[in-house]
Amino acid sequence: MKYNTWNIYSAVLLMETYERARKHPQKRSAEIIQLSQLLRKRAGQGKPYHGVFGSVADINYQLGKVESQMTAGRRGLPGALPQAIMKAVKMYQSQPTDYDRYLRAAHQNITVDELRNLEMEQGGRRGRGKAIPLKEIEGSAAKKEESVKPAKVEVAAKVEAPAMEEPKTVAAKKEMIPYESAESAPLLALDDSILDLHVSTHLENLLMRHHVKTIRDMLSYPTTEWELVKGMGAKSLCELRDILRRYSRIDPNQKPSQGPKSAIELADEAISYDMPIGRVHFGTRVDRVLASAGFQTLGEVLHYPKEKWAEMSALGTNSLAHLVKEIEVYRQAARATAKAEREKRNRDISKDQLREEAEAMEDFADMLMVTYEHMMRVAKQAEAQDIPLAEGIWQDETIRKAAQNYVLRLLVHEKYEGASFETLSADFPHRIFDETAFVALLDSMEKQQLIWKQGKRYYCVYPSLETVLPSVCRERNAKVLKLRLSGLSLEEVAGQVGVTRERVRQIQKKIFSKLPPVREGYFAFYKQKYVGLTDDDFQYIFQLAEETCHFISLYLDEQRVKEKDVDAGQRLQALRAVMHDQILDAKIRERADARLKAIDPYFLIDGKHVMKNRQSLIRFAIKRYCQDAKPSGALLEDYLRLLDSLSVSRENPRFSLNVRYIEHYFSEMTALVSCHRQVRYYDILSMDYQDLLDTLQLTAYSNVEISSRKFFRDYPEIMGRYDIRDEYELHNLLKKLWAHGHYNDYLDDAHRMTFGRMPTLKIGHTDRKKQVVDIIQEHGYISYMDLGCAIEEAYGVPQNAAMANGWGETCKEYFDPGTGMFHIPETFLPEDKVERMKKRLPEDFYLMQDILDTYLEEYPEGNVWDIDPAAVRQMGFISHRKYVIRDTYSSVKDFFKKLFVENEILDLRDHPEYAVSSMFSAVWLGLAKDFKVVETEPGVFCNSRYLEKHGITQEAIHEFCEKVYHFIENGKCFSIRSLRAAGFDLPWQEEGWGDWFYGSLLAADYESFNSQKYGSGHLLRKRQMQRKLSMADLVEEIVNGSENLLTTSEISGIIEDTYGIEFSPFKVKEIVESNDDTFCEKVLY
């Protein structure tokens, strides 16, 4: 069976299935089956769908990758999506109109162009359509043929009718080009109808309504009056201006071209230096001489040296005297014209300045609520005193008082939050704003105690609660509130006053509803901003009275926050946030620092802060002592010695440890475990494993027991790139990734993976006998010892372990004691079946599972045992257990090498089955090292022959890599986007190469750069032999390069905007939580 080939129509149906499955998870399987049945039904029709579609498992697999894309990797399956599905995902996310149009076309089994024609013929509106359930979808090709084709014929006849009557005459008259398709408009006749311009219906109606019927009418209409036309909106006006620009070469008022004039005739006209020489007349002979000498403009003649005119032999004495006289007349006229233009330009500049100043004063008057006449009087006084306008305005007492009231209005509106200097001055017109005068005004207001300043923010001075309370409530109710502010509970206040607890709460609520802003509420804003501080922390840092703290808690309707009620990590985050907040006063930040030191939540070890808890200390010990694999017992000894160096008792219950607890910690995401319980530090969460999982293609295996040793042995390049040192570490890494990504939730029973004892992987319902039978059938006759070797080669299970665990015993009925050989008689398919299967299998590469599915589809009564290596050979293939290749190839390596070399452009996004063969990765990486194959975008490759056609030689690639190496600083992470932003000039950009292409070139230069793929891009760095590159390095670089604290969302945004890599805030948080480096203290969640 041919592997699934997705196009845009089947992809949007897959997106609809995703949407339905997301809303109704219990119907997920039913929706997948419905889609599979629909695609199989349409596969043979050849409408928008082509090829034969695969099993439900394949659709389920693609749907899992879609879910991973839509949830930023938190759910779903890893792996790159086919190009068509990726396009559908982007349309679904950002282009809903296009997505709905393609979805409606897919429902009706027609293309988008045919759908558009059908809508136009039916007069339908282009809008969002309602999705039709898959079970109700039926092809409408016949109906479409009847309804659409006549419409096309009619339109064609309408357009071509004139050409049919008088083809030569019409063609000679003009070429009709639609407005939308003309980059520059063709010359049209003035009396042509505006209908020939193909404008929008709305604009056409407006023009007709105002008697603009021809192009002459449109060009003659006063340009300044178009905006006054009723119904002329911004969109129509923009369209009209574009048309006028395109067709401006037609001038309805153009006069017949005039011939040259002499200086006397041009005396009353404006003479300019750039006037064409043909517009002036020096005399017939002189004109011919000037033309032959190459003069183009009057300026060239006027600036030509006087003594050189005599050197022109073609000029006679009389002609020379006449020319000199004419030149003097023209020179005086040109000077006069230049002077007049200069004076006019100065007058225009003065008018513009006065107009801008007048508009600024009008805006200023409206903002400050003063009259415009007063502003003009102040401006005239400033002009009389010969001082700048802005300075004169801010010296006026009335305006200063109005500006003062404006500031107070802003601060009252902000209530307790206050405002910065930038916020207060943002709306003042810049032409008449005097910053020095405004700062002096604020200082004056502060001295008058109208406002006060805290750090970099200004606040309005409010009266105290005690002052305003009598005007808000009665004395009895005021007493209730004062008792609450003293710290008494509702029950205690109710007992003293003699009312119920609920009545006390009602009185308190009523007072707060009427209470104006008061001085005690200033710090409510900071209480909400720094969530996590205890009341004692807040009171100490901001130096507040006890009653003020109680007021804030009651005002915010919060309970008193004590140390036992606050998460320790959240409290530390809040204290660090206060300490790094530059808006606050320096003394407040110093008190926050002192509070943080008083709590002393960290050990300071080698300049790094490690939180005082067992988990953080173990993580630090693993990172420090286990850069190479170390037994858990040796790690325990290192941990105990670390406690001794910190003067912490080994018996302290907060830090005591044993081997069992250490091995329990092995499930964390910061270490890998190998054989004999050895542990090595490995920051799992800071790496992207899509490339690893795409290479291993674990989901392509089904119902098989296999060892991670096979993958470690077959893919040395990818193991080296991810620094995986043995099959046990690979097994442990896959186990943690599978649990962290919940991958089994998206796989069917045949593909779900369970992790047995290291290094065993069990995929689906394993059947050892079937696996051994496949090997025996492949070899024909095989001995007991050779069978063990073959099992090791095929599944990675060591020979001794395989035979000791009974692999050979599963097929003892096929063992002949006389010969000491295993043998299964070969079965041959009938010739008619072989020929029929050959027709169904035209490609050179297939998965064995695809051949089995094709066979059972052709012969439902058949059996899976019918397809063995002998049957595969009959069909013209060579079996390699999981896949087969055409027998015309000498080896698998020969097939893949030919695939890369012969195809200049190779798109493998729809052929993930190739990755099942380890030889695919080996051939690709081998060719990529020498730049013989380059990945231009994910899953798309081009060879060196194609690159050389575009002028990209291997020498040029090496030169590019060398330039980047010298351009980038040591230890600095970068991507192609950040490289371009830093000013590096990327070569070959005119060819349209994307960032992935340049990243692939640098990533292939292993000797110069470390690299990691992260979904949408490459993260790179100059090669450092002792350190692998991870996202934690980039996060640390971003945080250390910022003066302020950053949230995980801000870091994620910087990574995406600056480096072009999508990395969710959730993953940033995981990196920070799994590290104990100092930079993590500057990150907020």
MIKERO-549957 format. One line per 4 residues: their letters; for each residue x, z, y of C-alpha. Coordinates in steps of 0.5 Angstrom, whole numbers. Layout:
N
A) X Z Y | ...
This chain:
1085
MKYN) 0 0 0 | 3 -2 7 | 4 4 11 | -1 6 17
TWNI) 0 2 23 | -4 5 29 | -6 1 35 | -9 3 41
YSAV) -16 3 38 | -15 7 32 | -11 12 36 | -17 13 41
LLME) -21 14 35 | -16 19 32 | -16 23 39 | -24 23 39
TYER) -23 26 32 | -18 31 35 | -23 33 40 | -29 34 35
ARKH) -24 38 30 | -22 43 36 | -29 44 38 | -32 45 31
PQKR) -26 47 26 | -30 48 20 | -32 40 21 | -24 38 21
SAEI) -24 35 14 | -31 32 14 | -29 28 21 | -22 26 18
IQLS) -25 23 12 | -30 20 16 | -25 17 20 | -21 15 14
QLLR) -27 11 11 | -29 7 18 | -21 5 19 | -21 3 11
KRAG) -28 -1 12 | -25 -5 18 | -18 -6 16 | -20 -13 13
QGKP) -24 -15 19 | -18 -17 23 | -22 -15 29 | -18 -10 34
YHGV) -15 -7 27 | -10 -10 23 | -7 -8 16 | -9 -3 11
FGSV) -10 4 12 | -7 10 8 | -10 16 5 | -13 22 9
ADIN) -7 26 8 | -3 21 13 | -9 21 18 | -9 29 17
YQLG) -1 29 18 | -2 24 25 | -7 29 27 | -3 35 26
KVES) 3 32 31 | -3 30 36 | -5 38 36 | 3 40 37
QMTA) 3 35 43 | -3 38 46 | -1 45 45 | 6 44 47
GRRG) 9 46 40 | 5 52 39 | 0 49 34 | 1 43 30
LPGA) 6 39 26 | 13 37 29 | 15 30 29 | 15 24 34
LPQA) 8 20 35 | 7 13 34 | 7 9 41 | 0 7 40
IMKA) -2 14 39 | 2 17 45 | -1 12 49 | -8 15 47
VKMY) -6 22 48 | -3 20 55 | -10 17 57 | -14 23 54
QSQP) -10 27 59 | -9 24 65 | -13 17 65 | -20 19 63
TDYD) -24 13 65 | -19 8 61 | -19 13 55 | -27 12 55
RYLR) -27 5 56 | -22 4 50 | -27 9 46 | -33 5 48
AAHQ) -29 -1 46 | -27 2 39 | -34 4 38 | -37 -3 38
NITV) -31 -6 34 | -29 -11 40 | -23 -11 45 | -23 -8 52
DELR) -23 -15 55 | -29 -17 51 | -33 -10 53 | -31 -12 60
NLEM) -34 -19 60 | -40 -16 56 | -41 -11 62 | -41 -16 67
EQGG) -46 -20 64 | -51 -15 62 | -50 -12 70 | -47 -5 67
RRGR) -44 0 71 | -37 2 69 | -37 9 68 | -36 14 63
GKAI) -39 13 57 | -42 18 52 | -38 18 45 | -42 15 39
PLKE) -41 19 33 | -37 16 28 | -42 16 22 | -47 12 27
IEGS) -41 6 29 | -43 -1 26 | -39 -7 28 | -43 -11 33
AAKK) -39 -18 33 | -45 -22 32 | -49 -19 38 | -42 -20 42
EESV) -41 -27 40 | -48 -29 42 | -48 -25 49 | -41 -26 51
KPAK) -40 -33 50 | -45 -36 54 | -43 -32 60 | -36 -34 60
VEVA) -38 -42 59 | -43 -41 65 | -37 -37 70 | -32 -43 68
AKVE) -37 -48 70 | -39 -45 76 | -31 -45 78 | -29 -52 76
APAM) -35 -55 78 | -32 -58 84 | -26 -60 81 | -30 -64 76
EEPK) -34 -68 81 | -28 -70 85 | -22 -67 82 | -16 -71 86
TVAA) -20 -70 93 | -21 -62 92 | -14 -61 89 | -11 -64 95
KKEM) -15 -60 100 | -13 -53 98 | -11 -49 92 | -16 -43 91
IPYE) -13 -37 89 | -16 -30 88 | -15 -25 94 | -12 -20 88
SAES) -8 -25 85 | -4 -27 91 | 2 -24 93 | 2 -28 100
APLL) -4 -32 102 | -5 -39 101 | -6 -43 108 | -14 -44 108
ALDD) -18 -48 113 | -21 -44 119 | -28 -46 117 | -27 -44 110
SILD) -32 -38 108 | -30 -31 107 | -33 -31 100 | -27 -35 98
LHVS) -23 -29 100 | -26 -25 94 | -27 -19 98 | -31 -13 95
THLE) -38 -13 95 | -39 -8 100 | -34 -11 105 | -37 -18 104
NLLM) -44 -15 106 | -41 -11 112 | -38 -18 115 | -44 -22 114
RHHV) -48 -17 117 | -44 -18 123 | -44 -25 123 | -37 -26 121
KTIR) -38 -32 116 | -32 -36 116 | -24 -34 117 | -24 -37 124
DMLS) -30 -31 125 | -26 -26 122 | -19 -27 125 | -23 -28 132
YPTT) -26 -21 132 | -23 -16 136 | -18 -12 132 | -19 -5 136
EWEL) -27 -6 134 | -27 -6 127 | -26 2 126 | -33 2 130
VKGM) -37 -2 125 | -42 2 122 | -41 3 115 | -34 1 115
GAKS) -30 7 111 | -23 8 110 | -23 4 104 | -26 -2 107
LCEL) -22 -2 113 | -16 -1 109 | -18 -7 105 | -19 -11 111
RDIL) -13 -10 114 | -9 -12 108 | -13 -19 108 | -12 -20 116
RRYS) -4 -18 114 | -4 -23 108 | -8 -29 112 | -5 -28 119
RIDP) -1 -34 119 | -8 -38 121 | -8 -37 129 | -15 -39 131
NQKP) -13 -39 139 | -7 -43 138 | -5 -48 143 | -2 -55 142
SQGP) 5 -54 141 | 9 -55 148 | 15 -59 149 | 21 -57 153
KSAI) 21 -55 160 | 26 -54 165 | 28 -48 169 | 24 -50 175
ELAD) 18 -51 170 | 20 -44 167 | 21 -40 173 | 14 -37 173
EAIS) 15 -35 166 | 18 -30 162 | 25 -32 160 | 29 -28 154
YDMP) 35 -29 151 | 32 -30 144 | 28 -36 147 | 29 -42 142
IGRV) 34 -48 145 | 28 -53 144 | 24 -49 149 | 28 -51 155
HFGT) 31 -58 158 | 37 -59 161 | 37 -66 161 | 37 -71 156
RVDR) 44 -72 155 | 46 -65 156 | 40 -63 150 | 44 -68 145
VLAS) 50 -65 147 | 48 -58 146 | 44 -59 139 | 50 -63 136
AGFQ) 55 -57 138 | 50 -52 134 | 47 -48 140 | 40 -44 137
TLGE) 38 -40 143 | 38 -40 150 | 43 -33 150 | 48 -37 146
VLHY) 48 -42 152 | 48 -37 157 | 54 -33 154 | 58 -39 153
PKEK) 65 -38 157 | 64 -42 163 | 72 -45 163 | 70 -48 156
WAEM) 64 -53 158 | 70 -57 161 | 73 -58 154 | 67 -62 152
SALG) 69 -69 153 | 61 -71 151 | 59 -68 158 | 61 -72 164
TNSL) 62 -70 171 | 55 -70 173 | 52 -67 167 | 57 -61 167
AHLV) 55 -60 174 | 48 -60 173 | 49 -55 167 | 52 -50 171
KEIE) 47 -50 176 | 41 -49 171 | 45 -44 167 | 45 -40 173
VYRQ) 38 -40 174 | 36 -38 167 | 41 -33 167 | 38 -30 173
AARA) 31 -31 170 | 33 -27 164 | 36 -21 167 | 30 -20 171
TAKA) 26 -21 165 | 30 -16 161 | 30 -11 167 | 22 -12 167
EREK) 22 -10 160 | 26 -4 160 | 22 -1 166 | 16 -3 162
RNRD) 18 1 156 | 20 7 160 | 13 7 163 | 10 7 156
ISKD) 15 12 154 | 13 17 159 | 6 15 158 | 7 17 151
QLRE) 10 24 152 | 5 25 157 | -1 24 152 | 3 28 147
EAEA) 4 34 151 | -4 33 154 | -6 33 147 | -2 39 145
MEDF) -4 43 151 | -11 42 149 | -10 44 142 | -6 50 144
ADML) -12 52 149 | -17 51 143 | -13 56 139 | -12 61 144
MVTY) -19 60 147 | -17 59 154 | -20 53 158 | -16 47 159
EHMM) -16 47 166 | -12 53 166 | -7 50 162 | -6 44 167
RVAK) -5 49 172 | 0 52 169 | 3 46 167 | 3 43 174
QAEA) 6 50 176 | 12 49 171 | 13 42 174 | 13 45 181
QDIP) 18 50 179 | 22 45 175 | 22 49 169 | 21 46 162
LAEG) 13 46 160 | 14 50 154 | 18 56 158 | 13 55 164
IWQD) 7 56 159 | 9 62 156 | 11 66 162 | 4 66 164
ETIR) 1 72 163 | -6 70 161 | -3 65 156 | 1 71 153
KAAQ) -5 76 153 | -9 70 149 | -3 69 144 | -3 76 143
NYVL) -10 76 141 | -9 70 137 | -4 74 133 | -8 80 132
RLLV) -14 76 129 | -9 73 124 | -7 80 122 | -14 83 122
HEKY) -16 77 117 | -10 78 113 | -12 86 112 | -7 89 108
EGAS) -3 84 106 | 0 82 113 | 4 76 115 | 11 73 116
FETL) 13 70 122 | 13 63 119 | 5 64 118 | 4 67 125
SADF) 7 61 128 | 5 55 124 | -1 53 128 | 3 53 135
PHRI) 4 46 137 | 11 44 137 | 12 41 143 | 10 47 147
FDET) 12 52 143 | 18 57 145 | 20 61 139 | 24 66 143
AFVA) 18 67 148 | 14 68 141 | 19 73 138 | 19 77 145
LLDS) 12 77 145 | 12 80 138 | 17 85 140 | 12 87 146
MEKQ) 6 88 141 | 10 92 136 | 12 97 142 | 5 98 144
QLIW) 4 100 137 | -1 94 136 | 3 91 130 | 8 94 126
KQGK) 14 91 122 | 15 92 115 | 21 88 112 | 20 81 114
RYYC) 12 82 114 | 8 84 120 | 2 88 120 | -4 90 124
VYPS) -4 98 126 | -10 101 124 | -13 108 125 | -12 113 120
LETV) -18 115 115 | -19 121 119 | -20 118 125 | -26 113 123
LPSV) -29 117 118 | -34 121 122 | -37 114 125 | -38 112 118
CRER) -41 117 114 | -44 124 115 | -40 130 115 | -43 132 108
NAKV) -41 126 105 | -34 126 109 | -33 132 105 | -34 129 98
LKLR) -29 124 100 | -24 129 102 | -24 133 96 | -23 126 92
LSGL) -17 125 96 | -14 131 94 | -14 129 87 | -20 133 84
SLEE) -24 129 79 | -31 127 80 | -34 133 75 | -30 138 80
VAGQ) -32 135 86 | -39 135 84 | -39 142 82 | -36 144 89
VGVT) -41 140 92 | -47 142 88 | -49 135 86 | -48 131 80
RERV) -42 127 78 | -46 120 79 | -48 122 86 | -41 123 88
RQIQ) -39 116 85 | -45 113 89 | -43 117 96 | -35 115 95
KKIF) -38 107 93 | -42 107 99 | -37 110 104 | -32 105 102
SKLP) -37 99 103 | -37 101 110 | -30 103 111 | -26 99 116
PVRE) -19 97 115 | -15 104 115 | -8 106 116 | -8 109 109
GYFA) -9 102 106 | -3 99 108 | 0 99 101 | -6 97 97
FYKQ) -3 90 97 | 4 92 94 | 0 96 89 | -3 90 86
KYVG) 3 86 87 | 8 91 83 | 4 92 77 | 7 97 72
LTDD) 10 102 77 | 7 109 76 | 4 113 82 | 10 117 82
DFQY) 15 111 82 | 10 108 88 | 10 114 92 | 18 115 92
IFQL) 19 108 93 | 15 107 99 | 15 114 101 | 8 116 101
AEET) 4 122 102 | 0 124 96 | -7 123 99 | -5 116 101
CHFI) -3 115 94 | -10 117 92 | -14 113 97 | -10 107 94
SLYL) -12 108 87 | -20 110 89 | -20 104 94 | -17 99 88
DEQR) -22 103 83 | -16 104 79 | -14 111 75 | -8 115 76
VKEK) -2 111 73 | 2 116 69 | 9 114 66 | 6 115 59
DVDA) 1 110 61 | 6 104 63 | 9 100 58 | 17 101 59
GQRL) 19 94 59 | 13 93 64 | 15 98 69 | 23 96 69
QALR) 20 89 71 | 16 92 76 | 22 96 79 | 27 90 78
AVMH) 22 86 82 | 22 91 88 | 29 91 88 | 30 84 89
DQIL) 24 83 94 | 28 80 100 | 21 81 104 | 22 89 103
DAKI) 26 93 108 | 33 95 105 | 31 102 104 | 25 101 100
RERA) 30 96 95 | 35 102 95 | 30 107 93 | 28 102 87
DARL) 35 101 85 | 36 109 85 | 29 110 81 | 32 104 76
KAID) 38 108 75 | 35 115 74 | 31 112 69 | 37 109 66
PYFL) 34 105 60 | 40 101 59 | 47 102 55 | 52 98 59
IDGK) 57 95 54 | 62 90 56 | 59 89 63 | 52 87 59
HVMK) 46 92 60 | 43 93 53 | 36 97 53 | 36 104 49
NRQS) 32 102 43 | 34 101 36 | 32 94 36 | 36 92 42
LIRF) 42 95 40 | 41 91 33 | 40 85 36 | 47 86 40
AIKR) 51 88 34 | 49 82 31 | 51 77 37 | 57 81 38
YCQD) 60 82 31 | 56 77 27 | 59 70 30 | 61 69 23
AKPS) 57 71 16 | 58 78 15 | 55 82 9 | 49 87 11
GALL) 53 93 9 | 59 91 14 | 54 90 19 | 52 97 18
EDYL) 59 100 19 | 60 96 26 | 53 99 28 | 55 106 27
RLLD) 62 105 30 | 58 102 36 | 54 108 36 | 60 113 36
SLSV) 63 109 42 | 57 110 46 | 57 118 44 | 50 117 41
SREN) 49 121 34 | 48 117 28 | 43 122 26 | 39 121 32
PRFS) 32 118 30 | 31 113 36 | 38 110 33 | 39 112 26
LNVR) 39 106 21 | 40 104 14 | 41 98 10 | 34 97 8
YIEH) 32 97 16 | 38 92 17 | 35 87 12 | 28 88 15
YFSE) 31 86 21 | 33 79 18 | 26 76 19 | 27 76 27
MTAL) 29 70 30 | 36 71 32 | 39 71 25 | 40 67 19
VSCH) 41 70 12 | 45 67 7 | 47 68 0 | 49 76 -2
RQVR) 45 78 4 | 50 76 9 | 47 75 16 | 50 71 22
YYDI) 48 71 29 | 43 64 31 | 39 64 37 | 33 60 33
LSMD) 28 60 39 | 33 57 44 | 33 50 40 | 29 44 39
YQDL) 28 42 32 | 24 36 32 | 30 32 31 | 32 36 24
LDTL) 25 36 22 | 24 28 23 | 30 27 19 | 28 31 13
QLTA) 21 29 13 | 19 35 9 | 12 33 9 | 13 26 6
YSNV) 14 30 -1 | 8 32 -5 | 8 36 -11 | 15 37 -12
EISS) 20 43 -13 | 26 42 -9 | 32 46 -7 | 35 46 0
RKFF) 42 44 -3 | 39 37 -3 | 38 37 4 | 44 40 6
RDYP) 48 36 2 | 45 29 4 | 45 30 11 | 52 33 13
EIMG) 51 30 20 | 45 33 22 | 47 40 19 | 53 40 23
RYDI) 49 38 30 | 45 44 28 | 51 49 26 | 48 50 19
RDEY) 53 52 14 | 50 52 7 | 44 51 4 | 42 58 4
ELHN) 42 58 12 | 38 52 12 | 33 55 7 | 32 61 11
LLKK) 31 57 18 | 26 53 15 | 22 59 12 | 22 62 19
LWAH) 20 55 23 | 15 54 18 | 12 61 19 | 13 61 27
GHYN) 10 54 27 | 4 56 22 | 5 49 19 | 2 50 13
DYLD) -5 51 17 | -5 43 18 | -3 41 11 | -7 39 5
DAHR) -6 43 -2 | -1 37 -4 | 4 38 2 | 4 46 3
MTFG) 10 49 3 | 12 56 0 | 19 59 0 | 21 61 -7
RMPT) 28 65 -8 | 34 62 -4 | 34 56 -4 | 28 54 -8
LKIG) 23 50 -4 | 16 49 -7 | 11 43 -4 | 4 43 -6
HTDR) 2 44 -14 | 9 43 -17 | 10 40 -24 | 17 40 -27
KKQV) 15 36 -33 | 13 30 -28 | 19 31 -24 | 24 31 -31
VDII) 20 25 -34 | 21 21 -28 | 29 22 -29 | 28 20 -36
QEHG) 24 14 -35 | 29 12 -29 | 35 13 -34 | 32 10 -41
YISY) 37 14 -45 | 40 21 -43 | 44 26 -46 | 42 34 -45
MDLG) 48 35 -40 | 47 28 -36 | 40 30 -35 | 42 37 -32
CAIE) 47 33 -27 | 41 28 -26 | 36 34 -24 | 42 36 -19
EAYG) 43 29 -16 | 35 28 -15 | 33 35 -13 | 39 39 -11
VPQN) 38 44 -17 | 45 46 -20 | 46 43 -27 | 47 50 -30
AAMA) 41 53 -26 | 37 48 -28 | 38 48 -35 | 38 55 -36
NGWG) 31 56 -32 | 28 51 -37 | 28 44 -34 | 30 41 -40
ETCK) 25 45 -44 | 19 42 -41 | 20 35 -44 | 23 37 -51
EYFD) 18 33 -55 | 22 27 -52 | 29 29 -55 | 32 26 -61
PGTG) 36 31 -65 | 39 25 -68 | 42 22 -62 | 42 28 -58
MFHI) 39 24 -52 | 32 24 -48 | 28 18 -49 | 21 16 -47
PETF) 19 9 -49 | 18 4 -43 | 11 2 -42 | 10 -5 -39
LPED) 4 -8 -35 | 0 -14 -36 | 2 -20 -33 | -4 -21 -29
KVER) -3 -14 -26 | 4 -15 -24 | 2 -21 -20 | -4 -18 -17
MKKR) 1 -12 -15 | 6 -17 -12 | 1 -20 -8 | -1 -13 -5
LPED) 6 -11 -4 | 10 -16 0 | 15 -11 4 | 22 -9 2
FYLM) 21 -2 2 | 15 3 0 | 14 10 -2 | 13 11 -9
QDIL) 6 15 -7 | 4 9 -4 | 5 4 -10 | 1 9 -14
DTYL) -5 9 -9 | -5 2 -9 | -5 1 -16 | -11 6 -17
EEYP) -14 3 -11 | -14 -4 -15 | -15 -1 -22 | -19 5 -21
EGNV) -19 6 -29 | -12 6 -29 | -7 12 -30 | -1 15 -25
WDID) 3 15 -32 | 2 7 -32 | 7 6 -26 | 14 8 -28
PAAV) 21 5 -27 | 20 -1 -32 | 13 -3 -28 | 17 -2 -22
RQMG) 22 -7 -24 | 17 -12 -26 | 14 -12 -19 | 21 -14 -17
FISH) 23 -7 -14 | 29 -2 -16 | 26 5 -17 | 29 11 -13
RKYV) 24 16 -15 | 21 18 -8 | 22 11 -6 | 23 4 -8
IRDT) 27 -2 -5 | 27 -10 -7 | 31 -12 -12 | 34 -17 -8
YSSV) 39 -11 -4 | 45 -9 -8 | 44 -2 -5 | 40 3 -1
KDFF) 45 3 4 | 45 -5 4 | 38 -5 6 | 38 0 12
KKLF) 45 -4 14 | 42 -10 14 | 35 -8 17 | 39 -5 23
VENE) 44 -11 24 | 39 -17 23 | 34 -14 28 | 36 -14 35
ILDL) 30 -10 37 | 28 -5 31 | 21 -1 32 | 21 5 27
RDHP) 16 9 30 | 11 6 25 | 15 7 19 | 17 15 18
EYAV) 17 13 11 | 25 11 12 | 27 18 13 | 25 20 6
SSMF) 32 17 4 | 38 20 6 | 42 14 7 | 37 12 13
SAVW) 40 17 17 | 47 16 15 | 47 9 16 | 44 10 23
LGLA) 49 15 25 | 55 12 23 | 53 5 27 | 51 10 33
KDFK) 58 13 33 | 61 6 35 | 55 4 39 | 53 -1 34
VVET) 46 1 35 | 43 5 40 | 36 9 41 | 33 6 47
EPGV) 27 11 46 | 25 15 41 | 24 11 34 | 26 4 38
FCNS) 33 2 36 | 37 -4 39 | 44 -7 36 | 50 -9 40
RYLE) 49 -16 40 | 42 -15 44 | 46 -10 49 | 52 -16 50
KHGI) 46 -21 51 | 45 -16 57 | 52 -15 59 | 53 -8 56
TQEA) 59 -9 52 | 62 -3 48 | 68 -3 53 | 63 -2 59
IHEF) 59 4 55 | 66 8 54 | 67 7 61 | 60 10 63
CEKV) 61 16 58 | 68 17 62 | 65 17 69 | 60 22 67
YHFI) 65 26 64 | 69 26 70 | 63 27 74 | 60 33 71
ENGK) 63 40 72 | 65 44 66 | 60 48 63 | 54 45 67
CFSI) 48 43 63 | 45 36 65 | 40 31 63 | 40 24 66
RSLR) 35 26 71 | 39 31 74 | 45 27 73 | 41 21 78
AAGF) 39 27 83 | 46 29 83 | 48 22 86 | 51 19 80
DLPW) 50 11 80 | 47 9 73 | 49 2 71 | 45 -3 68
QEEG) 39 0 72 | 36 -7 74 | 35 -8 67 | 30 -3 66
WGDW) 33 2 61 | 30 9 61 | 33 16 61 | 33 16 53
FYGS) 37 10 53 | 43 13 57 | 42 20 54 | 43 17 47
LLAA) 49 13 49 | 52 20 52 | 50 24 45 | 53 19 41
DYES) 60 21 44 | 61 27 40 | 68 28 42 | 66 29 50
FNSQ) 59 32 50 | 55 37 46 | 47 35 46 | 41 37 44
KYGS) 34 33 44 | 28 37 47 | 22 32 45 | 22 28 52
GHLL) 29 28 53 | 37 30 52 | 40 36 54 | 48 35 55
RKRQ) 54 39 57 | 61 37 56 | 64 39 49 | 66 46 48
MQRK) 68 47 41 | 67 54 40 | 59 54 43 | 53 50 41
LSMA) 49 48 46 | 42 51 47 | 36 52 52 | 38 59 53
DLVE) 45 56 56 | 40 52 61 | 35 58 62 | 41 62 64
EIVN) 44 57 69 | 38 57 72 | 37 64 73 | 44 66 75
GSEN) 43 60 80 | 37 63 84 | 38 69 89 | 31 71 87
LLTT) 27 73 81 | 24 68 77 | 18 68 73 | 18 64 66
SEIS) 13 59 69 | 18 58 75 | 23 57 70 | 19 52 66
GIIE) 17 48 72 | 25 47 74 | 26 45 67 | 21 40 67
DTYG) 22 37 75 | 30 38 75 | 31 36 68 | 25 32 65
IEFS) 25 36 59 | 18 39 57 | 19 47 55 | 13 51 56
PFKV) 13 58 59 | 12 61 53 | 18 59 50 | 22 61 56
KEIV) 19 68 55 | 21 68 47 | 28 66 49 | 29 72 54
ESND) 26 77 50 | 31 75 44 | 37 76 49 | 40 82 52
DTFC) 44 78 57 | 44 80 64 | 41 74 66 | 35 76 63
EKVL) 34 82 68 | 32 77 73 | 26 74 69 | 19 76 70
Y) 13 75 65
